[in-house]
Amino acid sequence: MRRTILSKPYTNKPRGIAIDPVECYLFFTDWSLTSAIIRSDLDGENVRVLFNSDVVKWPNGIAVDHSAKRIYWVDAKHDYIASSSYQGTDFRYLVR
């Protein structure tokens, strides 16, 4: 069975994807004019933009720390590595 989970308007130029199978979250980055870091359920429902183009410009990759419940990403435009909680709170620059 084939099913499209990531679709427009959230995925114009997707770049990275990471999954937490325990929490049933899918995290992905998009590198379009309205770049973003986005979270959804594994079935594609409950889509939530965690960070928009005010924070990220070229989010190039994303990783998940399952035990700390944090995401990590690289912004190639602004040359930083950052992290936040799964809810998009507690934003931290790791390398800037």
Biopython code that builds the backbone (N, CA, C, O; Angstrom):
import numpy as np
from Bio.PDB.StructureBuilder import StructureBuilder

atoms = [
    (1, "MET", "N", (0.849, -1.173, 0.000)),
    (1, "MET", "CA", (0.000, 0.000, 0.000)),
    (1, "MET", "C", (0.898, 1.240, 0.000)),
    (1, "MET", "O", (1.878, 1.311, 0.740)),
    (2, "ARG", "N", (0.552, 2.191, -0.824)),
    (2, "ARG", "CA", (1.313, 3.437, -0.914)),
    (2, "ARG", "C", (0.418, 4.594, -0.505)),
    (2, "ARG", "O", (-0.747, 4.669, -0.895)),
    (3, "ARG", "N", (0.989, 5.501, 0.295)),
    (3, "ARG", "CA", (0.204, 6.637, 0.771)),
    (3, "ARG", "C", (1.097, 7.864, 0.849)),
    (3, "ARG", "O", (2.225, 7.785, 1.336)),
    (4, "THR", "N", (0.600, 8.991, 0.373)),
    (4, "THR", "CA", (1.329, 10.245, 0.480)),
    (4, "THR", "C", (1.013, 10.881, 1.823)),
    (4, "THR", "O", (-0.146, 11.153, 2.136)),
    (5, "ILE", "N", (2.051, 11.114, 2.613)),
    (5, "ILE", "CA", (1.859, 11.712, 3.936)),
    (5, "ILE", "C", (2.234, 13.181, 3.921)),
    (5, "ILE", "O", (1.525, 14.002, 4.503)),
    (6, "LEU", "N", (3.331, 13.526, 3.269)),
    (6, "LEU", "CA", (3.775, 14.913, 3.196)),
    (6, "LEU", "C", (3.298, 15.511, 1.887)),
    (6, "LEU", "O", (3.677, 15.047, 0.812)),
    (7, "SER", "N", (2.481, 16.521, 1.971)),
    (7, "SER", "CA", (1.966, 17.144, 0.752)),
    (7, "SER", "C", (1.923, 18.652, 0.930)),
    (7, "SER", "O", (2.120, 19.170, 2.029)),
    (8, "LYS", "N", (1.663, 19.343, -0.162)),
    (8, "LYS", "CA", (1.567, 20.802, -0.109)),
    (8, "LYS", "C", (0.401, 21.178, 0.780)),
    (8, "LYS", "O", (-0.564, 20.416, 0.832)),
    (9, "PRO", "N", (0.420, 22.283, 1.475)),
    (9, "PRO", "CA", (1.312, 23.423, 1.317)),
    (9, "PRO", "C", (2.596, 23.333, 2.128)),
    (9, "PRO", "O", (3.390, 24.273, 2.112)),
    (10, "TYR", "N", (2.822, 22.237, 2.832)),
    (10, "TYR", "CA", (3.961, 22.169, 3.751)),
    (10, "TYR", "C", (5.251, 21.684, 3.102)),
    (10, "TYR", "O", (6.326, 21.887, 3.667)),
    (11, "THR", "N", (5.180, 21.062, 1.955)),
    (11, "THR", "CA", (6.383, 20.477, 1.359)),
    (11, "THR", "C", (6.584, 20.958, -0.064)),
    (11, "THR", "O", (6.245, 20.256, -1.017)),
    (12, "ASN", "N", (7.126, 22.133, -0.209)),
    (12, "ASN", "CA", (7.485, 22.629, -1.530)),
    (12, "ASN", "C", (8.877, 22.153, -1.925)),
    (12, "ASN", "O", (9.095, 21.724, -3.058)),
    (13, "LYS", "N", (9.822, 22.230, -0.984)),
    (13, "LYS", "CA", (11.194, 21.771, -1.215)),
    (13, "LYS", "C", (11.696, 21.065, 0.046)),
    (13, "LYS", "O", (12.530, 21.613, 0.767)),
    (14, "PRO", "N", (11.201, 19.862, 0.318)),
    (14, "PRO", "CA", (11.617, 19.162, 1.535)),
    (14, "PRO", "C", (13.096, 18.816, 1.491)),
    (14, "PRO", "O", (13.633, 18.479, 0.436)),
    (15, "ARG", "N", (13.755, 18.901, 2.647)),
    (15, "ARG", "CA", (15.194, 18.655, 2.737)),
    (15, "ARG", "C", (15.558, 17.552, 3.722)),
    (15, "ARG", "O", (16.434, 16.736, 3.437)),
    (16, "GLY", "N", (14.906, 17.518, 4.859)),
    (16, "GLY", "CA", (15.276, 16.543, 5.878)),
    (16, "GLY", "C", (14.050, 15.937, 6.525)),
    (16, "GLY", "O", (12.979, 16.543, 6.550)),
    (17, "ILE", "N", (14.219, 14.732, 7.048)),
    (17, "ILE", "CA", (13.117, 14.057, 7.730)),
    (17, "ILE", "C", (13.690, 13.246, 8.888)),
    (17, "ILE", "O", (14.766, 12.658, 8.777)),
    (18, "ALA", "N", (12.958, 13.222, 9.997)),
    (18, "ALA", "CA", (13.345, 12.437, 11.168)),
    (18, "ALA", "C", (12.071, 11.950, 11.845)),
    (18, "ALA", "O", (11.033, 12.610, 11.789)),
    (19, "ILE", "N", (12.161, 10.794, 12.480)),
    (19, "ILE", "CA", (10.976, 10.164, 13.065)),
    (19, "ILE", "C", (11.256, 9.769, 14.505)),
    (19, "ILE", "O", (12.342, 9.289, 14.833)),
    (20, "ASP", "N", (10.258, 9.977, 15.363)),
    (20, "ASP", "CA", (10.253, 9.386, 16.692)),
    (20, "ASP", "C", (9.102, 8.391, 16.704)),
    (20, "ASP", "O", (7.949, 8.797, 16.855)),
    (21, "PRO", "N", (9.380, 7.097, 16.549)),
    (21, "PRO", "CA", (8.302, 6.115, 16.469)),
    (21, "PRO", "C", (7.575, 5.893, 17.787)),
    (21, "PRO", "O", (6.425, 5.453, 17.789)),
    (22, "VAL", "N", (8.221, 6.188, 18.901)),
    (22, "VAL", "CA", (7.576, 6.014, 20.205)),
    (22, "VAL", "C", (6.520, 7.088, 20.425)),
    (22, "VAL", "O", (5.401, 6.787, 20.841)),
    (23, "GLU", "N", (6.871, 8.343, 20.148)),
    (23, "GLU", "CA", (5.927, 9.455, 20.303)),
    (23, "GLU", "C", (5.020, 9.606, 19.081)),
    (23, "GLU", "O", (4.070, 10.390, 19.101)),
    (24, "CYS", "N", (5.314, 8.856, 18.022)),
    (24, "CYS", "CA", (4.540, 8.889, 16.761)),
    (24, "CYS", "C", (4.605, 10.257, 16.091)),
    (24, "CYS", "O", (3.601, 10.768, 15.596)),
    (25, "TYR", "N", (5.808, 10.845, 16.081)),
    (25, "TYR", "CA", (6.015, 12.138, 15.436)),
    (25, "TYR", "C", (6.899, 11.995, 14.204)),
    (25, "TYR", "O", (7.831, 11.191, 14.165)),
    (26, "LEU", "N", (6.576, 12.792, 13.213)),
    (26, "LEU", "CA", (7.377, 12.947, 12.007)),
    (26, "LEU", "C", (7.814, 14.402, 11.960)),
    (26, "LEU", "O", (6.976, 15.302, 12.013)),
    (27, "PHE", "N", (9.110, 14.642, 11.863)),
    (27, "PHE", "CA", (9.653, 15.996, 11.763)),
    (27, "PHE", "C", (10.257, 16.147, 10.383)),
    (27, "PHE", "O", (10.913, 15.229, 9.892)),
    (28, "PHE", "N", (10.048, 17.286, 9.751)),
    (28, "PHE", "CA", (10.668, 17.506, 8.452)),
    (28, "PHE", "C", (10.959, 18.980, 8.244)),
    (28, "PHE", "O", (10.357, 19.851, 8.872)),
    (29, "THR", "N", (11.896, 19.232, 7.346)),
    (29, "THR", "CA", (12.292, 20.598, 7.025)),
    (29, "THR", "C", (11.905, 20.903, 5.594)),
    (29, "THR", "O", (11.871, 20.012, 4.746)),
    (30, "ASP", "N", (11.617, 22.155, 5.332)),
    (30, "ASP", "CA", (11.293, 22.599, 3.979)),
    (30, "ASP", "C", (12.110, 23.844, 3.676)),
    (30, "ASP", "O", (12.269, 24.719, 4.527)),
    (31, "TRP", "N", (12.623, 23.916, 2.461)),
    (31, "TRP", "CA", (13.598, 24.930, 2.075)),
    (31, "TRP", "C", (13.046, 25.851, 0.995)),
    (31, "TRP", "O", (13.799, 26.312, 0.137)),
    (32, "SER", "N", (11.770, 26.123, 1.022)),
    (32, "SER", "CA", (11.147, 26.981, 0.014)),
    (32, "SER", "C", (11.194, 28.440, 0.463)),
    (32, "SER", "O", (11.879, 28.773, 1.430)),
    (33, "LEU", "N", (10.469, 29.306, -0.236)),
    (33, "LEU", "CA", (10.399, 30.720, 0.174)),
    (33, "LEU", "C", (9.817, 30.864, 1.566)),
    (33, "LEU", "O", (10.160, 31.793, 2.298)),
    (34, "THR", "N", (8.943, 29.952, 1.929)),
    (34, "THR", "CA", (8.376, 29.935, 3.279)),
    (34, "THR", "C", (8.977, 28.752, 4.033)),
    (34, "THR", "O", (8.258, 27.853, 4.469)),
    (35, "SER", "N", (10.293, 28.760, 4.181)),
    (35, "SER", "CA", (10.998, 27.652, 4.812)),
    (35, "SER", "C", (10.481, 27.428, 6.227)),
    (35, "SER", "O", (10.000, 28.348, 6.887)),
    (36, "ALA", "N", (10.594, 26.172, 6.677)),
    (36, "ALA", "CA", (10.017, 25.839, 7.974)),
    (36, "ALA", "C", (10.578, 24.529, 8.504)),
    (36, "ALA", "O", (11.135, 23.715, 7.767)),
    (37, "ILE", "N", (10.408, 24.360, 9.805)),
    (37, "ILE", "CA", (10.585, 23.075, 10.464)),
    (37, "ILE", "C", (9.204, 22.690, 10.965)),
    (37, "ILE", "O", (8.546, 23.457, 11.667)),
    (38, "ILE", "N", (8.779, 21.496, 10.595)),
    (38, "ILE", "CA", (7.387, 21.103, 10.773)),
    (38, "ILE", "C", (7.320, 19.760, 11.486)),
    (38, "ILE", "O", (8.180, 18.899, 11.302)),
    (39, "ARG", "N", (6.283, 19.598, 12.304)),
    (39, "ARG", "CA", (6.022, 18.329, 12.982)),
    (39, "ARG", "C", (4.622, 17.870, 12.621)),
    (39, "ARG", "O", (3.699, 18.677, 12.513)),
    (40, "SER", "N", (4.475, 16.576, 12.437)),
    (40, "SER", "CA", (3.145, 15.997, 12.253)),
    (40, "SER", "C", (3.122, 14.645, 12.946)),
    (40, "SER", "O", (4.152, 14.142, 13.393)),
    (41, "ASP", "N", (1.941, 14.069, 13.027)),
    (41, "ASP", "CA", (1.843, 12.687, 13.463)),
    (41, "ASP", "C", (2.372, 11.809, 12.331)),
    (41, "ASP", "O", (2.513, 12.280, 11.203)),
    (42, "LEU", "N", (2.661, 10.558, 12.612)),
    (42, "LEU", "CA", (3.205, 9.673, 11.585)),
    (42, "LEU", "C", (2.253, 9.462, 10.414)),
    (42, "LEU", "O", (2.688, 9.121, 9.314)),
    (43, "ASP", "N", (0.964, 9.660, 10.642)),
    (43, "ASP", "CA", (-0.002, 9.503, 9.546)),
    (43, "ASP", "C", (-0.201, 10.795, 8.761)),
    (43, "ASP", "O", (-1.037, 10.850, 7.858)),
    (44, "GLY", "N", (0.567, 11.841, 9.101)),
    (44, "GLY", "CA", (0.462, 13.114, 8.397)),
    (44, "GLY", "C", (-0.566, 14.067, 8.973)),
    (44, "GLY", "O", (-0.698, 15.193, 8.494)),
    (45, "GLU", "N", (-1.286, 13.646, 9.975)),
    (45, "GLU", "CA", (-2.291, 14.498, 10.615)),
    (45, "GLU", "C", (-1.626, 15.392, 11.663)),
    (45, "GLU", "O", (-0.462, 15.202, 12.015)),
    (46, "ASN", "N", (-2.385, 16.360, 12.150)),
    (46, "ASN", "CA", (-1.943, 17.280, 13.211)),
    (46, "ASN", "C", (-0.629, 17.972, 12.859)),
    (46, "ASN", "O", (0.320, 17.966, 13.643)),
    (47, "VAL", "N", (-0.591, 18.557, 11.690)),
    (47, "VAL", "CA", (0.600, 19.262, 11.211)),
    (47, "VAL", "C", (0.765, 20.557, 11.996)),
    (47, "VAL", "O", (-0.189, 21.310, 12.194)),
    (48, "ARG", "N", (1.994, 20.800, 12.438)),
    (48, "ARG", "CA", (2.289, 22.014, 13.205)),
    (48, "ARG", "C", (3.633, 22.579, 12.754)),
    (48, "ARG", "O", (4.646, 21.880, 12.780)),
    (49, "VAL", "N", (3.638, 23.828, 12.347)),
    (49, "VAL", "CA", (4.887, 24.508, 11.997)),
    (49, "VAL", "C", (5.555, 24.929, 13.300)),
    (49, "VAL", "O", (5.027, 25.760, 14.039)),
    (50, "LEU", "N", (6.715, 24.352, 13.573)),
    (50, "LEU", "CA", (7.443, 24.687, 14.801)),
    (50, "LEU", "C", (8.239, 25.974, 14.637)),
    (50, "LEU", "O", (8.280, 26.810, 15.540)),
    (51, "PHE", "N", (8.877, 26.127, 13.464)),
    (51, "PHE", "CA", (9.653, 27.333, 13.170)),
    (51, "PHE", "C", (9.424, 27.706, 11.720)),
    (51, "PHE", "O", (9.484, 26.853, 10.834)),
    (52, "ASN", "N", (9.163, 28.981, 11.478)),
    (52, "ASN", "CA", (8.940, 29.449, 10.105)),
    (52, "ASN", "C", (10.173, 30.196, 9.606)),
    (52, "ASN", "O", (11.238, 30.143, 10.221)),
    (53, "SER", "N", (10.015, 30.886, 8.493)),
    (53, "SER", "CA", (11.161, 31.549, 7.857)),
    (53, "SER", "C", (11.708, 32.727, 8.663)),
    (53, "SER", "O", (12.747, 33.280, 8.302)),
    (54, "ASP", "N", (11.035, 33.124, 9.741)),
    (54, "ASP", "CA", (11.618, 34.124, 10.643)),
    (54, "ASP", "C", (12.826, 33.550, 11.386)),
    (54, "ASP", "O", (13.728, 34.291, 11.779)),
    (55, "VAL", "N", (12.839, 32.232, 11.577)),
    (55, "VAL", "CA", (13.902, 31.571, 12.329)),
    (55, "VAL", "C", (14.833, 30.779, 11.415)),
    (55, "VAL", "O", (16.052, 30.819, 11.585)),
    (56, "VAL", "N", (14.268, 30.063, 10.450)),
    (56, "VAL", "CA", (15.070, 29.213, 9.562)),
    (56, "VAL", "C", (14.933, 29.673, 8.119)),
    (56, "VAL", "O", (13.849, 30.056, 7.679)),
    (57, "LYS", "N", (16.036, 29.632, 7.389)),
    (57, "LYS", "CA", (16.016, 29.997, 5.964)),
    (57, "LYS", "C", (16.290, 28.786, 5.082)),
    (57, "LYS", "O", (15.528, 28.505, 4.156)),
    (58, "TRP", "N", (17.370, 28.072, 5.363)),
    (58, "TRP", "CA", (17.723, 26.879, 4.598)),
    (58, "TRP", "C", (17.938, 25.713, 5.563)),
    (58, "TRP", "O", (19.068, 25.256, 5.736)),
    (59, "PRO", "N", (16.862, 25.225, 6.196)),
    (59, "PRO", "CA", (17.019, 24.097, 7.119)),
    (59, "PRO", "C", (17.391, 22.843, 6.335)),
    (59, "PRO", "O", (16.572, 22.289, 5.601)),
    (60, "ASN", "N", (18.628, 22.407, 6.501)),
    (60, "ASN", "CA", (19.195, 21.405, 5.610)),
    (60, "ASN", "C", (19.098, 19.983, 6.115)),
    (60, "ASN", "O", (19.102, 19.053, 5.310)),
    (61, "GLY", "N", (19.013, 19.785, 7.378)),
    (61, "GLY", "CA", (18.922, 18.447, 7.935)),
    (61, "GLY", "C", (18.246, 18.515, 9.279)),
    (61, "GLY", "O", (18.161, 19.580, 9.890)),
    (62, "ILE", "N", (17.763, 17.371, 9.743)),
    (62, "ILE", "CA", (17.100, 17.340, 11.044)),
    (62, "ILE", "C", (17.364, 15.982, 11.681)),
    (62, "ILE", "O", (17.400, 14.960, 10.996)),
    (63, "ALA", "N", (17.546, 15.984, 12.997)),
    (63, "ALA", "CA", (17.779, 14.753, 13.749)),
    (63, "ALA", "C", (16.969, 14.813, 15.035)),
    (63, "ALA", "O", (16.617, 15.890, 15.518)),
    (64, "VAL", "N", (16.681, 13.639, 15.577)),
    (64, "VAL", "CA", (15.862, 13.525, 16.775)),
    (64, "VAL", "C", (16.677, 12.872, 17.885)),
    (64, "VAL", "O", (17.366, 11.877, 17.660)),
    (65, "ASP", "N", (16.591, 13.442, 19.084)),
    (65, "ASP", "CA", (17.125, 12.812, 20.291)),
    (65, "ASP", "C", (15.921, 12.262, 21.040)),
    (65, "ASP", "O", (15.208, 13.003, 21.716)),
    (66, "HIS", "N", (15.700, 10.959, 20.916)),
    (66, "HIS", "CA", (14.504, 10.336, 21.483)),
    (66, "HIS", "C", (14.442, 10.463, 23.001)),
    (66, "HIS", "O", (13.373, 10.721, 23.555)),
    (67, "SER", "N", (15.560, 10.289, 23.671)),
    (67, "SER", "CA", (15.538, 10.310, 25.133)),
    (67, "SER", "C", (15.308, 11.710, 25.690)),
    (67, "SER", "O", (14.608, 11.868, 26.690)),
    (68, "ALA", "N", (15.889, 12.730, 25.055)),
    (68, "ALA", "CA", (15.712, 14.109, 25.528)),
    (68, "ALA", "C", (14.486, 14.776, 24.916)),
    (68, "ALA", "O", (14.092, 15.863, 25.337)),
    (69, "LYS", "N", (13.885, 14.126, 23.922)),
    (69, "LYS", "CA", (12.719, 14.673, 23.212)),
    (69, "LYS", "C", (13.036, 16.051, 22.624)),
    (69, "LYS", "O", (12.313, 17.027, 22.824)),
    (70, "ARG", "N", (14.158, 16.081, 21.885)),
    (70, "ARG", "CA", (14.606, 17.315, 21.234)),
    (70, "ARG", "C", (14.894, 17.038, 19.767)),
    (70, "ARG", "O", (15.214, 15.916, 19.377)),
    (71, "ILE", "N", (14.772, 18.088, 18.968)),
    (71, "ILE", "CA", (15.180, 18.022, 17.572)),
    (71, "ILE", "C", (16.394, 18.917, 17.373)),
    (71, "ILE", "O", (16.583, 19.899, 18.090)),
    (72, "TYR", "N", (17.208, 18.565, 16.395)),
    (72, "TYR", "CA", (18.424, 19.309, 16.052)),
    (72, "TYR", "C", (18.430, 19.532, 14.552)),
    (72, "TYR", "O", (18.061, 18.641, 13.788)),
    (73, "TRP", "N", (18.846, 20.716, 14.126)),
    (73, "TRP", "CA", (18.900, 20.995, 12.695)),
    (73, "TRP", "C", (20.025, 21.963, 12.376)),
    (73, "TRP", "O", (20.570, 22.634, 13.253)),
    (74, "VAL", "N", (20.354, 22.013, 11.093)),
    (74, "VAL", "CA", (21.374, 22.912, 10.555)),
    (74, "VAL", "C", (20.683, 23.902, 9.637)),
    (74, "VAL", "O", (19.827, 23.515, 8.841)),
    (75, "ASP", "N", (21.041, 25.178, 9.736)),
    (75, "ASP", "CA", (20.566, 26.185, 8.791)),
    (75, "ASP", "C", (21.757, 26.607, 7.934)),
    (75, "ASP", "O", (22.676, 27.268, 8.417)),
    (76, "ALA", "N", (21.732, 26.219, 6.658)),
    (76, "ALA", "CA", (22.861, 26.479, 5.761)),
    (76, "ALA", "C", (22.967, 27.941, 5.356)),
    (76, "ALA", "O", (24.053, 28.393, 4.994)),
    (77, "LYS", "N", (21.896, 28.677, 5.405)),
    (77, "LYS", "CA", (21.921, 30.101, 5.050)),
    (77, "LYS", "C", (22.547, 30.937, 6.165)),
    (77, "LYS", "O", (23.393, 31.795, 5.911)),
    (78, "HIS", "N", (22.118, 30.674, 7.407)),
    (78, "HIS", "CA", (22.597, 31.457, 8.548)),
    (78, "HIS", "C", (23.763, 30.798, 9.284)),
    (78, "HIS", "O", (24.255, 31.334, 10.277)),
    (79, "ASP", "N", (24.199, 29.650, 8.803)),
    (79, "ASP", "CA", (25.362, 28.955, 9.370)),
    (79, "ASP", "C", (25.244, 28.722, 10.872)),
    (79, "ASP", "O", (26.085, 29.178, 11.647)),
    (80, "TYR", "N", (24.204, 28.014, 11.273)),
    (80, "TYR", "CA", (24.089, 27.636, 12.677)),
    (80, "TYR", "C", (23.536, 26.224, 12.811)),
    (80, "TYR", "O", (22.910, 25.686, 11.898)),
    (81, "ILE", "N", (23.788, 25.645, 13.980)),
    (81, "ILE", "CA", (23.155, 24.402, 14.404)),
    (81, "ILE", "C", (22.342, 24.760, 15.628)),
    (81, "ILE", "O", (22.834, 25.442, 16.527)),
    (82, "ALA", "N", (21.093, 24.303, 15.669)),
    (82, "ALA", "CA", (20.209, 24.654, 16.784)),
    (82, "ALA", "C", (19.395, 23.440, 17.204)),
    (82, "ALA", "O", (19.381, 22.408, 16.533)),
    (83, "SER", "N", (18.724, 23.595, 18.328)),
    (83, "SER", "CA", (17.831, 22.544, 18.808)),
    (83, "SER", "C", (16.651, 23.179, 19.524)),
    (83, "SER", "O", (16.673, 24.350, 19.903)),
    (84, "SER", "N", (15.631, 22.367, 19.691)),
    (84, "SER", "CA", (14.458, 22.781, 20.462)),
    (84, "SER", "C", (13.760, 21.534, 20.976)),
    (84, "SER", "O", (14.098, 20.410, 20.605)),
    (85, "SER", "N", (12.790, 21.757, 21.830)),
    (85, "SER", "CA", (11.956, 20.649, 22.280)),
    (85, "SER", "C", (11.053, 20.205, 21.129)),
    (85, "SER", "O", (10.963, 20.882, 20.105)),
    (86, "TYR", "N", (10.404, 19.094, 21.300)),
    (86, "TYR", "CA", (9.459, 18.608, 20.287)),
    (86, "TYR", "C", (8.321, 19.597, 20.042)),
    (86, "TYR", "O", (7.711, 19.587, 18.973)),
    (87, "GLN", "N", (8.031, 20.449, 21.026)),
    (87, "GLN", "CA", (6.942, 21.415, 20.898)),
    (87, "GLN", "C", (7.397, 22.730, 20.275)),
    (87, "GLN", "O", (6.577, 23.618, 20.045)),
    (88, "GLY", "N", (8.690, 22.865, 19.999)),
    (88, "GLY", "CA", (9.206, 24.108, 19.433)),
    (88, "GLY", "C", (9.590, 25.124, 20.485)),
    (88, "GLY", "O", (9.851, 26.283, 20.160)),
    (89, "THR", "N", (9.629, 24.715, 21.731)),
    (89, "THR", "CA", (10.047, 25.600, 22.820)),
    (89, "THR", "C", (11.502, 25.306, 23.168)),
    (89, "THR", "O", (12.095, 24.366, 22.639)),
    (90, "ASP", "N", (12.068, 26.100, 24.048)),
    (90, "ASP", "CA", (13.438, 25.925, 24.521)),
    (90, "ASP", "C", (14.433, 25.904, 23.357)),
    (90, "ASP", "O", (15.287, 25.022, 23.276)),
    (91, "PHE", "N", (14.312, 26.880, 22.463)),
    (91, "PHE", "CA", (15.215, 27.033, 21.320)),
    (91, "PHE", "C", (16.618, 27.346, 21.809)),
    (91, "PHE", "O", (16.801, 28.203, 22.674)),
    (92, "ARG", "N", (17.618, 26.649, 21.254)),
    (92, "ARG", "CA", (19.011, 26.879, 21.645)),
    (92, "ARG", "C", (19.912, 26.837, 20.413)),
    (92, "ARG", "O", (19.783, 25.952, 19.567)),
    (93, "TYR", "N", (20.819, 27.799, 20.324)),
    (93, "TYR", "CA", (21.888, 27.717, 19.332)),
    (93, "TYR", "C", (22.983, 26.835, 19.916)),
    (93, "TYR", "O", (23.400, 27.043, 21.056)),
    (94, "LEU", "N", (23.449, 25.866, 19.161)),
    (94, "LEU", "CA", (24.556, 25.026, 19.597)),
    (94, "LEU", "C", (25.863, 25.489, 18.981)),
    (94, "LEU", "O", (26.901, 25.492, 19.642)),
    (95, "VAL", "N", (25.814, 25.879, 17.722)),
    (95, "VAL", "CA", (26.961, 26.434, 17.010)),
    (95, "VAL", "C", (26.452, 27.604, 16.210)),
    (95, "VAL", "O", (25.451, 27.504, 15.500)),
    (96, "ARG", "N", (27.158, 28.728, 16.330)),
    (96, "ARG", "CA", (26.701, 29.932, 15.622)),
    (96, "ARG", "C", (27.869, 30.717, 15.126)),
    (96, "ARG", "O", (27.690, 31.764, 14.505)),
]
sb = StructureBuilder()
sb.init_structure("model")
sb.init_model(0)
sb.init_chain("A")
sb.init_seg("    ")
for serial, (resi, resn, name, xyz) in enumerate(atoms, 1):
    if name == "N":
        sb.init_residue(resn, " ", resi, " ")
    sb.init_atom(name, np.array(xyz, "f"), 0.0, 1.0, " ", f" {name:<3s}", serial, name[0])
structure = sb.get_structure()
